[in-house]
Amino acid sequence: MDLGINGRIALISGSDSGMGKETARLLLEAGVRVALTDKPGGTLDEAVEELAPLGEVIAVTGDVTKPDEVTALWREVRDKLGEPDIYINAAGVTGAQGDFLETGDDGWLETLDINLMGAVRMCREAIPAMRRKGWGRVVLFASEDAVQPYVEELPYCASKAGILSLAKGLSKAYGGDNVLVNTVSPAFIATPMTDKMMEKRAEEKGMSFDEAIDSFLDEERPGMVLKRRGKAEEVAAAVAFLVSERASFINGAGIRVDSGSVFTIAG
């Protein structure tokens, strides 16, 4: 299917691995010129090397919690590729975990600064030029946790609920300029982040990695009816559609990529 975005320019944050990188792959295949960005010290260079045969792709480092670095990375992308038509916010961390009463302000603030305020800072850079051109696509990564919070990771859940509200507000504010803003909400996708979660679970429970996944699905995510982790490319497909001309009448929507997950309460 022709996505109608050949020649467009995209910036994807949090794109050195996982869902961000797989989204970059699909956009490159659609003829989009892509800038990958993530914090220094990651695997951006390896991602660019892997994706370069598919099209024009560059790497730009920057920390979304630092306004000066956000401004600098956007300037570098503009200098090297041009003004992005598409912005995809895939940067995020699990952040502080544990009992609510034992989680201090520092854990909350760090999680919100990366997951929510990082998106705010990046969107402030992205949207003005899109409005001037009369064409723009923004997709923010939320999570199933945004609407069905899990008690052991409330800072993350709250940050993702904020993403849903932010995207809905931006869609109302700038949809009239043909700047369309939507979200995707994945659930338990096979990424480096969930790999670390499962490695920790396997060590704590004295089981194999695969057993940790199976037990997590049974005990912590029983509502995921397909009974498996999702694939990064399955999320990327939804994102690629949302930023395409095929989705030109979709604005302020939230697409869940979660195997039909439902919230269950034990007891």
Secondary structure as a PSIPRED ss2 file (coil, helix, strand):
# PSIPRED VFORMAT (PSIPRED V4.0)

   1 M C   1.000  0.000  0.000
   2 D C   1.000  0.000  0.000
   3 L C   1.000  0.000  0.000
   4 G C   1.000  0.000  0.000
   5 I C   1.000  0.000  0.000
   6 N C   1.000  0.000  0.000
   7 G C   1.000  0.000  0.000
   8 R C   1.000  0.000  0.000
   9 I E   0.000  0.000  1.000
  10 A E   0.000  0.000  1.000
  11 L E   0.000  0.000  1.000
  12 I E   0.000  0.000  1.000
  13 S E   0.000  0.000  1.000
  14 G C   1.000  0.000  0.000
  15 S C   1.000  0.000  0.000
  16 D C   1.000  0.000  0.000
  17 S C   1.000  0.000  0.000
  18 G H   0.000  1.000  0.000
  19 M H   0.000  1.000  0.000
  20 G H   0.000  1.000  0.000
  21 K H   0.000  1.000  0.000
  22 E H   0.000  1.000  0.000
  23 T H   0.000  1.000  0.000
  24 A H   0.000  1.000  0.000
  25 R H   0.000  1.000  0.000
  26 L H   0.000  1.000  0.000
  27 L H   0.000  1.000  0.000
  28 L H   0.000  1.000  0.000
  29 E H   0.000  1.000  0.000
  30 A C   1.000  0.000  0.000
  31 G C   1.000  0.000  0.000
  32 V C   1.000  0.000  0.000
  33 R E   0.000  0.000  1.000
  34 V E   0.000  0.000  1.000
  35 A E   0.000  0.000  1.000
  36 L E   0.000  0.000  1.000
  37 T E   0.000  0.000  1.000
  38 D E   0.000  0.000  1.000
  39 K C   1.000  0.000  0.000
  40 P C   1.000  0.000  0.000
  41 G C   1.000  0.000  0.000
  42 G C   1.000  0.000  0.000
  43 T C   1.000  0.000  0.000
  44 L H   0.000  1.000  0.000
  45 D H   0.000  1.000  0.000
  46 E H   0.000  1.000  0.000
  47 A H   0.000  1.000  0.000
  48 V H   0.000  1.000  0.000
  49 E H   0.000  1.000  0.000
  50 E H   0.000  1.000  0.000
  51 L H   0.000  1.000  0.000
  52 A H   0.000  1.000  0.000
  53 P H   0.000  1.000  0.000
  54 L H   0.000  1.000  0.000
  55 G C   1.000  0.000  0.000
  56 E C   1.000  0.000  0.000
  57 V E   0.000  0.000  1.000
  58 I E   0.000  0.000  1.000
  59 A E   0.000  0.000  1.000
  60 V E   0.000  0.000  1.000
  61 T E   0.000  0.000  1.000
  62 G C   1.000  0.000  0.000
  63 D C   1.000  0.000  0.000
  64 V C   1.000  0.000  0.000
  65 T C   1.000  0.000  0.000
  66 K C   1.000  0.000  0.000
  67 P H   0.000  1.000  0.000
  68 D H   0.000  1.000  0.000
  69 E H   0.000  1.000  0.000
  70 V H   0.000  1.000  0.000
  71 T H   0.000  1.000  0.000
  72 A H   0.000  1.000  0.000
  73 L H   0.000  1.000  0.000
  74 W H   0.000  1.000  0.000
  75 R H   0.000  1.000  0.000
  76 E H   0.000  1.000  0.000
  77 V H   0.000  1.000  0.000
  78 R H   0.000  1.000  0.000
  79 D H   0.000  1.000  0.000
  80 K H   0.000  1.000  0.000
  81 L C   1.000  0.000  0.000
  82 G C   1.000  0.000  0.000
  83 E C   1.000  0.000  0.000
  84 P C   1.000  0.000  0.000
  85 D C   1.000  0.000  0.000
  86 I E   0.000  0.000  1.000
  87 Y E   0.000  0.000  1.000
  88 I E   0.000  0.000  1.000
  89 N E   0.000  0.000  1.000
  90 A C   1.000  0.000  0.000
  91 A C   1.000  0.000  0.000
  92 G C   1.000  0.000  0.000
  93 V C   1.000  0.000  0.000
  94 T C   1.000  0.000  0.000
  95 G C   1.000  0.000  0.000
  96 A C   1.000  0.000  0.000
  97 Q C   1.000  0.000  0.000
  98 G C   1.000  0.000  0.000
  99 D C   1.000  0.000  0.000
 100 F H   0.000  1.000  0.000
 101 L H   0.000  1.000  0.000
 102 E H   0.000  1.000  0.000
 103 T C   1.000  0.000  0.000
 104 G C   1.000  0.000  0.000
 105 D H   0.000  1.000  0.000
 106 D H   0.000  1.000  0.000
 107 G H   0.000  1.000  0.000
 108 W H   0.000  1.000  0.000
 109 L H   0.000  1.000  0.000
 110 E H   0.000  1.000  0.000
 111 T H   0.000  1.000  0.000
 112 L H   0.000  1.000  0.000
 113 D H   0.000  1.000  0.000
 114 I H   0.000  1.000  0.000
 115 N H   0.000  1.000  0.000
 116 L H   0.000  1.000  0.000
 117 M H   0.000  1.000  0.000
 118 G H   0.000  1.000  0.000
 119 A H   0.000  1.000  0.000
 120 V H   0.000  1.000  0.000
 121 R H   0.000  1.000  0.000
 122 M H   0.000  1.000  0.000
 123 C H   0.000  1.000  0.000
 124 R H   0.000  1.000  0.000
 125 E H   0.000  1.000  0.000
 126 A H   0.000  1.000  0.000
 127 I H   0.000  1.000  0.000
 128 P H   0.000  1.000  0.000
 129 A H   0.000  1.000  0.000
 130 M H   0.000  1.000  0.000
 131 R H   0.000  1.000  0.000
 132 R H   0.000  1.000  0.000
 133 K H   0.000  1.000  0.000
 134 G C   1.000  0.000  0.000
 135 W C   1.000  0.000  0.000
 136 G E   0.000  0.000  1.000
 137 R E   0.000  0.000  1.000
 138 V E   0.000  0.000  1.000
 139 V E   0.000  0.000  1.000
 140 L E   0.000  0.000  1.000
 141 F E   0.000  0.000  1.000
 142 A C   1.000  0.000  0.000
 143 S C   1.000  0.000  0.000
 144 E H   0.000  1.000  0.000
 145 D H   0.000  1.000  0.000
 146 A H   0.000  1.000  0.000
 147 V C   1.000  0.000  0.000
 148 Q C   1.000  0.000  0.000
 149 P C   1.000  0.000  0.000
 150 Y C   1.000  0.000  0.000
 151 V H   0.000  1.000  0.000
 152 E H   0.000  1.000  0.000
 153 E H   0.000  1.000  0.000
 154 L H   0.000  1.000  0.000
 155 P H   0.000  1.000  0.000
 156 Y H   0.000  1.000  0.000
 157 C H   0.000  1.000  0.000
 158 A H   0.000  1.000  0.000
 159 S H   0.000  1.000  0.000
 160 K H   0.000  1.000  0.000
 161 A H   0.000  1.000  0.000
 162 G H   0.000  1.000  0.000
 163 I H   0.000  1.000  0.000
 164 L H   0.000  1.000  0.000
 165 S H   0.000  1.000  0.000
 166 L H   0.000  1.000  0.000
 167 A H   0.000  1.000  0.000
 168 K H   0.000  1.000  0.000
 169 G H   0.000  1.000  0.000
 170 L H   0.000  1.000  0.000
 171 S H   0.000  1.000  0.000
 172 K H   0.000  1.000  0.000
 173 A H   0.000  1.000  0.000
 174 Y H   0.000  1.000  0.000
 175 G H   0.000  1.000  0.000
 176 G H   0.000  1.000  0.000
 177 D H   0.000  1.000  0.000
 178 N C   1.000  0.000  0.000
 179 V E   0.000  0.000  1.000
 180 L E   0.000  0.000  1.000
 181 V E   0.000  0.000  1.000
 182 N E   0.000  0.000  1.000
 183 T E   0.000  0.000  1.000
 184 V E   0.000  0.000  1.000
 185 S E   0.000  0.000  1.000
 186 P E   0.000  0.000  1.000
 187 A C   1.000  0.000  0.000
 188 F C   1.000  0.000  0.000
 189 I E   0.000  0.000  1.000
 190 A C   1.000  0.000  0.000
 191 T C   1.000  0.000  0.000
 192 P H   0.000  1.000  0.000
 193 M H   0.000  1.000  0.000
 194 T H   0.000  1.000  0.000
 195 D H   0.000  1.000  0.000
 196 K H   0.000  1.000  0.000
 197 M H   0.000  1.000  0.000
 198 M H   0.000  1.000  0.000
 199 E H   0.000  1.000  0.000
 200 K H   0.000  1.000  0.000
 201 R H   0.000  1.000  0.000
 202 A H   0.000  1.000  0.000
 203 E H   0.000  1.000  0.000
 204 E H   0.000  1.000  0.000
 205 K H   0.000  1.000  0.000
 206 G C   1.000  0.000  0.000
 207 M C   1.000  0.000  0.000
 208 S C   1.000  0.000  0.000
 209 F H   0.000  1.000  0.000
 210 D H   0.000  1.000  0.000
 211 E H   0.000  1.000  0.000
 212 A H   0.000  1.000  0.000
 213 I H   0.000  1.000  0.000
 214 D H   0.000  1.000  0.000
 215 S H   0.000  1.000  0.000
 216 F H   0.000  1.000  0.000
 217 L H   0.000  1.000  0.000
 218 D H   0.000  1.000  0.000
 219 E H   0.000  1.000  0.000
 220 E C   1.000  0.000  0.000
 221 R C   1.000  0.000  0.000
 222 P C   1.000  0.000  0.000
 223 G C   1.000  0.000  0.000
 224 M C   1.000  0.000  0.000
 225 V C   1.000  0.000  0.000
 226 L C   1.000  0.000  0.000
 227 K C   1.000  0.000  0.000
 228 R C   1.000  0.000  0.000
 229 R C   1.000  0.000  0.000
 230 G E   0.000  0.000  1.000
 231 K C   1.000  0.000  0.000
 232 A H   0.000  1.000  0.000
 233 E H   0.000  1.000  0.000
 234 E H   0.000  1.000  0.000
 235 V H   0.000  1.000  0.000
 236 A H   0.000  1.000  0.000
 237 A H   0.000  1.000  0.000
 238 A H   0.000  1.000  0.000
 239 V H   0.000  1.000  0.000
 240 A H   0.000  1.000  0.000
 241 F H   0.000  1.000  0.000
 242 L H   0.000  1.000  0.000
 243 V C   1.000  0.000  0.000
 244 S C   1.000  0.000  0.000
 245 E H   0.000  1.000  0.000
 246 R H   0.000  1.000  0.000
 247 A H   0.000  1.000  0.000
 248 S C   1.000  0.000  0.000
 249 F C   1.000  0.000  0.000
 250 I C   1.000  0.000  0.000
 251 N C   1.000  0.000  0.000
 252 G C   1.000  0.000  0.000
 253 A C   1.000  0.000  0.000
 254 G E   0.000  0.000  1.000
 255 I E   0.000  0.000  1.000
 256 R E   0.000  0.000  1.000
 257 V E   0.000  0.000  1.000
 258 D C   1.000  0.000  0.000
 259 S C   1.000  0.000  0.000
 260 G C   1.000  0.000  0.000
 261 S C   1.000  0.000  0.000
 262 V C   1.000  0.000  0.000
 263 F C   1.000  0.000  0.000
 264 T C   1.000  0.000  0.000
 265 I C   1.000  0.000  0.000
 266 A C   1.000  0.000  0.000
 267 G C   1.000  0.000  0.000
